[in-house]
Amino acid sequence: MGQVPNGYYFPVSRSLSTAVVELYLDDGTNKQNWNRHRCGIACFVKDNPQKSYFIRLYDPK
């Protein structure tokens, strides 16, 4: 977030939803066994300059 001349504030992006998530990956053999790989944070974000929506993932480590 930054400031523009004359003290006006324009947010660049805004989180619409946030959740704690777990990422599971298959073991590569038969795709029936899933192993917990990581835990993190997922945010559904509206990015105003790009006029787009994104899912951003964060690793709290």
C-alpha positions as CSV (number, residue, x, y, z in Angstrom):
1,M,0.0,0.0,0.0
2,G,1.4,3.4,-0.9
3,Q,0.6,7.0,-0.8
4,V,0.0,9.4,-3.7
5,P,0.4,13.2,-3.8
6,N,-1.9,15.3,-1.7
7,G,-2.3,12.6,0.9
8,Y,-4.9,10.5,-1.0
9,Y,-4.7,6.8,-0.3
10,F,-5.5,4.2,-2.9
11,P,-5.4,0.6,-1.8
12,V,-3.7,-1.6,-4.5
13,S,-5.4,-4.9,-3.6
14,R,-7.9,-6.2,-1.1
15,S,-8.4,-9.6,0.5
16,L,-12.0,-10.7,0.0
17,S,-11.5,-14.0,1.9
18,T,-8.7,-15.7,3.9
19,A,-8.4,-19.3,5.1
20,V,-5.9,-21.7,6.6
21,V,-5.3,-24.5,4.1
22,E,-3.4,-27.8,3.8
23,L,-1.7,-28.9,0.6
24,Y,-1.8,-32.7,-0.2
25,L,0.3,-34.3,-2.9
26,D,0.0,-37.8,-4.3
27,D,2.9,-40.2,-3.7
28,G,3.5,-40.5,-7.5
29,T,2.8,-44.3,-7.7
30,N,-0.9,-45.0,-8.0
31,K,-2.4,-41.5,-7.3
32,Q,-4.5,-43.1,-4.5
33,N,-2.3,-42.2,-1.6
34,W,-2.1,-38.6,-0.5
35,N,0.4,-37.1,1.8
36,R,0.2,-33.8,3.7
37,H,2.9,-31.6,2.2
38,R,2.4,-28.2,3.8
39,C,0.1,-25.9,5.7
40,G,-0.3,-22.3,4.8
41,I,-2.7,-19.4,4.2
42,A,-4.8,-18.8,1.0
43,C,-6.2,-15.4,0.3
44,F,-8.8,-14.5,-2.5
45,V,-7.6,-11.1,-3.5
46,K,-9.0,-8.4,-5.8
47,D,-6.2,-6.5,-7.5
48,N,-7.4,-3.1,-8.5
49,P,-4.6,-2.0,-10.9
50,Q,-4.8,-5.3,-12.9
51,K,-8.6,-5.4,-12.6
52,S,-8.3,-9.1,-11.7
53,Y,-8.8,-11.6,-9.0
54,F,-6.1,-14.0,-7.7
55,I,-5.7,-16.7,-5.1
56,R,-2.5,-15.9,-3.3
57,L,-0.7,-18.5,-1.2
58,Y,1.5,-17.7,1.8
59,D,3.8,-19.9,3.8
60,P,3.9,-18.7,7.4
61,K,7.4,-20.1,8.0
